[in-house]
């Protein structure tokens, strides 16, 4: 594996640039010219359906649930659904190895790519980490070791690149478990954030952004702390705390995974999105260990999203954000969990916010790339908030669908 990726303006170091064929980035990268309709057809057999309203937000899916493992796995970030699926795949011999990330031995918050062949090792990979991990650089050593049946657990930019290269890998079987990505940053930046949240940041063992508008911290002495989103010290973070890649990402929900598992639509449990037949197989593998409920869907998102859009316009234009008065924060923090959007409405709000961020920040920083990087469904998401394409921001009829070559044709899944 190459030690360092080549310098690029939009790169999350998914690992492809560190392989023997770094030029594969041209065809694999999400931040060059993605063609989501073609990729969705290749992976799921169809693109998102405009007749199914939630697919514009979440991508193609078969079923969605609030889900929890019973009993929860010890030390899991939530209840351990992803970890348990990985254990089952290895225990039953359905895969030879799993590509995932674990903690750096020197820093529990830093993600390090792991090639796992022993199900007992997955316990070491539990939990959330912040930072960039060249996960897909492990594809070459996995193949060199003779592994032809793989599972990959990754974030959207990693999974997009994996799917673009999938046919070249010659795998007998591939399972893809995706997690929604909630605005990544460098591990160094994350430590700055922890230092603003806790008097003793080194004692923080767990951090989770919850769907009840609060961040949960757990500490090494066993106590916990809940911080309302509105009280987070966002204004004290540097302007580049979240990189441009994350502010212009168009795949918040990991639409090219077989199964998406995350927090956004879970309302206190995990949100589980079954996208295709392979995802159904992964869910079925849990048997009676998984408890499933219908997703909640309450509240109204439009006011919150409009406020976010206005602040994002100011940020993209270099203006200071409008801060809520200190006296109002406790009131708003009390109200949001009670009257704010919940469940799927919360998830729709977050997807619309990410779409707004993409358009406004890309328009401000790389206007020439708008017509290549912004898919049609993103324009549909931002239209209710008065954001429409400007001249030259959508591809013309003669534009190539992919700068890097044709998208993969639909294929029989192994």
C-alpha positions in Angstrom: 0.0 0.0 0.0 1.3 3.4 -0.9 2.2 5.5 2.2 0.4 8.7 1.1 -2.3 9.4 -1.4 -1.6 11.9 -4.2 -2.8 15.4 -3.5 -6.3 16.1 -4.9 -8.7 18.9 -4.1 -11.6 16.6 -3.5 -10.5 13.3 -1.9 -11.5 11.3 1.1 -8.6 8.8 0.8 -10.9 5.8 0.2 -7.7 3.8 -0.6 -7.8 3.4 -4.4 -5.1 6.0 -4.9 -2.8 3.9 -2.7 -3.1 0.8 -4.8 -1.0 -0.4 -7.7 -3.5 1.3 -10.1 -4.1 4.8 -8.7 -5.5 5.9 -12.0 -8.6 3.8 -11.1 -9.6 6.9 -9.2 -10.7 8.5 -12.5 -13.5 5.9 -12.9 -14.2 5.2 -9.2 -14.3 8.5 -7.4 -17.6 9.9 -6.2 -16.3 13.4 -6.5 -15.5 13.4 -10.2 -18.7 12.7 -12.2 -21.0 10.2 -10.4 -23.9 8.6 -12.4 -26.2 7.4 -9.6 -29.1 6.2 -11.8 -26.7 3.9 -13.7 -25.0 2.7 -10.6 -28.3 2.1 -8.8 -29.5 0.0 -11.8 -26.2 -2.0 -11.7 -26.4 -2.7 -8.0 -30.1 -2.9 -7.3 -31.6 -3.7 -10.7 -33.3 -0.3 -10.9 -32.8 3.4 -10.2 -34.7 5.3 -7.5 -38.4 5.4 -8.5 -40.1 8.9 -8.5 -43.4 7.2 -7.8 -42.1 6.2 -4.4 -41.6 9.5 -2.7 -39.0 8.4 -0.1 -36.7 7.0 -2.7 -35.7 10.5 -3.8 -34.4 11.0 -0.3 -33.0 7.5 0.6 -32.3 5.8 -2.8 -33.7 2.4 -3.9 -35.0 0.2 -1.1 -37.3 -2.7 -0.4 -38.0 -2.2 3.3 -37.0 0.1 6.2 -37.2 -0.6 10.0 -36.3 0.6 13.4 -34.1 -2.3 14.5 -32.2 -3.5 17.6 -30.3 -6.6 18.5 -31.6 -8.6 21.5 -29.6 -8.9 23.6 -27.3 -6.1 22.6 -23.7 -7.0 22.1 -21.4 -5.8 24.9 -19.6 -2.5 24.1 -21.5 -1.9 20.8 -22.1 1.6 19.6 -25.8 0.9 19.4 -26.8 -2.7 19.8 -24.2 -4.3 17.5 -26.2 -5.2 14.3 -23.3 -4.6 11.9 -20.8 -6.4 14.1 -23.1 -9.4 14.5 -23.8 -9.7 10.8 -20.1 -9.7 10.2 -19.6 -12.4 12.8 -22.3 -14.6 11.2 -20.8 -14.2 7.7 -17.5 -15.5 8.9 -18.8 -18.1 11.3 -20.9 -19.7 8.5 -18.1 -19.5 5.9 -20.2 -17.2 3.6 -17.2 -14.9 3.3 -13.4 -15.4 3.6 -12.7 -12.0 5.0 -14.3 -8.7 5.9 -12.9 -5.2 5.1 -13.7 -2.8 7.9 -11.9 -0.3 10.2 -10.7 -0.6 13.8 -9.0 1.8 16.2 -5.4 2.8 15.9 -3.5 1.3 18.9 -2.3 4.8 19.9 -5.6 6.6 19.4 -9.0 5.0 19.9 -10.7 7.7 17.7 -8.5 7.1 14.6 -9.8 4.6 12.1 -7.3 2.0 10.7 -8.3 -0.4 7.9 -8.6 -4.0 9.0 -8.8 -7.2 7.0 -10.7 -9.5 9.4 -10.8 -13.3 8.9 -11.6 -14.3 12.5 -15.1 -13.4 13.8 -13.7 -12.8 17.3 -11.6 -9.9 15.9 -14.8 -8.0 15.0 -15.3 -7.0 18.6 -12.2 -4.9 18.3 -13.8 -2.9 15.4 -16.9 -1.8 17.3 -17.8 1.9 17.7 -17.6 5.2 15.9 -14.3 6.7 14.7 -13.6 10.1 13.0 -11.0 10.4 10.3 -10.1 9.0 6.9 -9.1 5.4 6.4 -7.9 4.0 3.1 -10.1 1.0 3.4 -10.1 -0.1 -0.2 -6.3 -0.3 -0.3 -6.9 -3.7 1.4 -8.6 -5.1 -1.7 -5.2 -6.0 -3.2 -3.9 -7.9 -0.1 -7.2 -9.6 0.3 -7.1 -10.9 -3.3 -3.5 -11.8 -3.0 -4.3 -13.9 0.0 -6.8 -15.8 -2.1 -10.0 -14.3 -0.6 -12.7 -14.3 -3.3 -15.7 -14.0 -1.0 -15.7 -10.7 0.8 -17.9 -8.4 2.9 -17.1 -4.7 3.0 -18.4 -2.4 5.8 -17.9 1.2 4.7 -19.0 4.8 4.3 -20.6 6.2 1.0 -17.4 7.4 -0.7 -15.7 4.1 -0.1 -18.7 2.1 -1.3 -19.1 4.2 -4.5 -15.5 3.4 -5.4 -15.9 -0.3 -4.5 -19.0 -0.6 -6.7 -17.4 1.1 -9.7 -14.5 -1.4 -9.6 -16.5 -4.4 -8.5 -16.5 -6.2 -11.9 -12.7 -5.8 -12.2 -12.1 -7.6 -8.9 -13.3 -11.1 -10.0 -15.0 -11.9 -6.7 -17.2 -14.9 -6.2 -19.3 -13.1 -3.7 -19.6 -9.6 -2.3 -21.7 -8.3 0.6 -21.8 -4.6 1.2 -23.0 -3.1 4.5 -23.1 0.6 4.4 -23.3 3.2 7.2 -24.7 6.7 6.6 -21.8 9.2 6.9 -22.4 12.1 9.2 -19.9 14.8 8.1 -16.5 13.2 8.6 -13.4 15.2 9.6 -9.8 14.5 10.4 -9.0 12.7 13.6 -6.9 15.8 14.7 -9.9 18.1 14.2 -12.1 15.6 16.1 -9.8 15.9 19.1 -10.3 19.7 19.0 -14.1 19.1 19.1 -13.8 16.7 22.1 -11.7 19.2 23.9 -14.5 21.7 23.6 -17.1 19.2 24.8 -15.4 17.7 27.9 -13.1 19.0 30.6 -11.1 15.7 30.3 -11.4 14.7 26.6 -9.1 11.7 27.1 -11.6 10.1 29.4 -14.4 10.1 26.7 -14.9 6.5 25.5 -18.1 6.9 23.4 -19.7 9.7 21.3 -22.9 9.4 19.4 -25.1 12.0 17.5 -28.6 10.8 18.4 -31.9 11.3 16.5 -33.3 13.1 19.6 -31.2 16.2 18.9 -28.6 15.4 21.5 -25.0 14.1 21.5 -24.3 11.4 24.0 -20.9 11.1 25.7 -19.7 8.3 27.9 -16.7 8.4 30.1 -14.2 6.0 31.4 -15.6 6.3 35.0 -19.0 5.2 33.8 -20.9 8.4 33.8 -22.7 9.8 30.7 -23.5 13.3 29.4 -26.2 14.5 27.0 -25.6 17.7 25.1 -28.4 19.3 23.0 -27.3 19.9 19.4 -28.0 23.7 19.9 -25.4 23.8 22.7 -22.6 22.3 20.6 -19.7 24.7 20.2 -20.0 24.8 16.4 -19.1 28.5 16.2 -15.7 27.8 17.9 -14.7 25.3 15.2 -12.4 26.3 12.4 -14.1 27.0 9.0 -12.4 24.0 7.4 -13.4 21.7 10.3 -15.6 19.8 7.8 -13.7 19.4 4.5 -15.2 20.4 1.2 -15.7 16.7 0.2 -18.1 16.2 3.1 -19.9 19.5 2.5 -20.5 18.5 -1.2 -21.3 14.8 -0.7 -24.5 13.7 -2.5 -24.8 10.2 -0.9 -25.5 10.7 2.7 -27.5 7.4 3.0 -25.1 5.0 1.3 -27.5 4.1 -1.5 -25.1 1.6 -3.2 -24.9 -0.7 -0.2 -26.9 -3.9 0.0 -28.0 -2.9 3.6 -27.7 0.5 5.2 -27.5 0.6 9.0 -27.4 3.9 10.8 -29.1 6.3 13.2 -31.0 8.9 11.2 -34.5 7.3 10.9 -34.2 5.1 14.0 -35.7 7.3 16.7 -33.7 5.8 19.5 -32.9 2.5 17.7 -31.0 1.9 14.6 -32.4 2.6 11.1 -32.1 -0.4 8.9 -32.6 0.0 5.1 -32.9 -3.2 3.0 -32.0 -2.3 -0.6 -31.9 -5.5 -2.6 -31.9 -9.3 -2.4 -28.4 -9.5 -0.9 -29.6 -7.1 1.8 -32.6 -9.3 2.6 -30.2 -12.2 3.0 -28.0 -10.2 5.4 -31.1 -9.3 7.5 -32.4 -12.9 7.5 -29.1 -14.1 8.8 -29.9 -12.5 12.1 -33.0 -14.6 12.6 -34.6 -14.1 16.1 -31.6 -12.0 17.3 -33.1 -8.9 15.6 -36.1 -7.0 16.7 -37.9 -4.9 14.0 -40.4 -2.1 14.3 -42.0 0.2 11.8 -40.2 3.5 11.5 -41.7 6.6 13.2 -42.6 9.5 11.0 -43.7 12.6 12.9 -43.2 16.4 12.9 -42.4 18.9 10.2 -39.0 19.5 8.8 -39.5 22.6 6.5 -38.8 25.3 9.1 -35.6 23.7 10.4 -34.4 23.1 6.8 -35.1 26.7 5.8 -33.1 28.0 8.7 -30.3 25.7 7.8 -30.4 26.9 4.2 -30.1 30.5 5.2 -27.1 29.8 7.5 -25.5 27.7 4.8 -25.9 30.6 2.2 -24.1 32.9 4.6 -21.3 30.3 5.3 -20.8 29.6 1.6 -20.6 33.3 1.0 -18.0 33.9 3.7 -20.4 35.6 6.1 -20.6 34.8 9.8 -23.3 32.4 10.9 -26.3 33.9 12.7 -26.1 32.6 16.2 -29.1 32.0 18.4 -29.2 34.2 21.5 -27.9 32.3 24.6 -31.2 32.9 26.5 -33.1 31.1 23.7 -30.9 28.0 23.5 -32.3 26.1 26.5 -35.8 26.8 25.3 -35.1 25.6 21.7 -33.1 22.6 23.1 -36.2 21.6 25.2 -38.6 22.1 22.3 -36.7 20.3 19.5 -36.9 16.8 20.8 -40.6 17.3 21.5 -41.9 19.1 18.4 -39.1 18.7 15.9 -39.1 16.1 13.1 -38.7 12.5 14.2 -37.9 9.2 12.5 -38.2 9.3 8.7 -39.0 13.0 8.8 -35.8 13.7 10.7 -33.9 11.6 8.1 -35.6 13.6 5.2 -34.5 16.8 6.9 -30.9 15.7 7.2 -30.8 14.6 3.5 -32.3 17.9 2.4 -29.8 19.8 4.5 -26.9 17.8 2.9 -28.3 18.5 -0.6 -28.5 22.2 0.2 -24.9 22.2 1.5 -23.7 20.4 -1.7 -25.2 22.9 -4.1 -24.3 26.1 -2.2 -20.7 25.1 -1.3 -19.9 23.7 -4.6 -21.4 26.7 -6.4 -19.2 28.9 -4.2 -15.9 26.9 -4.5 -16.0 24.9 -7.8 -18.8 26.3 -10.0 -17.4 24.6 -13.1 -17.9 21.2 -11.5 -21.6 21.7 -10.7 -22.9 20.0 -13.9 -20.8 16.9 -13.3 -21.1 16.4 -9.5 -24.8 17.3 -8.7 -27.2 14.5 -9.7 -30.8 15.4 -10.9 -32.4 14.1 -7.7 -30.4 16.6 -5.6 -31.9 19.5 -7.6 -35.3 18.0 -6.8 -34.5 18.0 -3.1 -33.4 21.6 -2.9 -36.1 23.1 -5.2 -38.7 23.5 -2.3 -36.2 25.9 -0.7 -35.9 28.2 -3.7 -32.6 26.8 -4.9 -32.6 26.1 -8.6 -29.9 25.5 -11.3 -28.2 28.5 -12.7 -27.1 28.5 -16.4 -24.4 25.9 -17.0 -25.0 24.0 -13.8 -26.8 21.0 -15.4 -25.3 18.8 -18.1 -26.4 19.5 -21.6 -27.8 16.9 -23.9 -24.4 16.2 -25.4 -22.6 15.7 -22.1 -21.1 12.4 -21.4 -22.7 10.5 -18.5 -19.3 9.7 -17.0 -16.0 11.4 -17.5 -14.2 8.1 -16.7 -16.1 5.9 -19.1 -19.4 4.0 -19.3 -21.2 3.0 -16.1 -21.5 -0.7 -15.4 -24.4 -2.5 -17.1 -26.9 -4.3 -14.9 -25.4 -7.7 -14.0 -26.4 -10.9 -12.4 -25.4 -10.7 -8.7 -23.2 -13.6 -7.6 
